[in-house]
Amino acid sequence: MAASVTEKQCYTIAVDADGFDSRAHAELSYLEERLGDLDPDQVEVSTSAGVLRLDLRDGTKVVINSHRAAGQIWMAAVATAWHFDPLDDGRWVARRTDEELRATIARVLRERIGLEVAL
């Protein structure tokens, strides 16, 4: 079950483009490093031009990238798209669903290939 974000917690940070790029790059680098430690037979991790791609053993493709104009990190997987906003506590949360980026990735991996990952 995804952790719920209360209205009080849902404050996005107003940052300039460079500040956003720095935060988004740090998050994507963290994800690449953590996911890169997984068994490549389970999850193949690749990056190109700032786009993080996960190819799961069941054929599922997960694409994660920063979107400067929107000030968000976007993720697409299993015919679903999420737009994650940066919060002042360092998390990235999709306002529409209250899902956190890291928890959403972990859930997709668990549901699609039965892999438990702590991000």
Secondary structure as UniProt FT lines:
FT   HELIX           7..9
FT   HELIX           17..36
FT   TURN            40..42
FT   STRAND          43..48
FT   TURN            49..50
FT   STRAND          51..56
FT   TURN            57..58
FT   STRAND          61..67
FT   TURN            68..71
FT   STRAND          72..77
FT   TURN            78..79
FT   STRAND          80..87
FT   TURN            88..89
FT   STRAND          92..94
FT   TURN            95..98
FT   STRAND          99..100
FT   HELIX           101..113
//
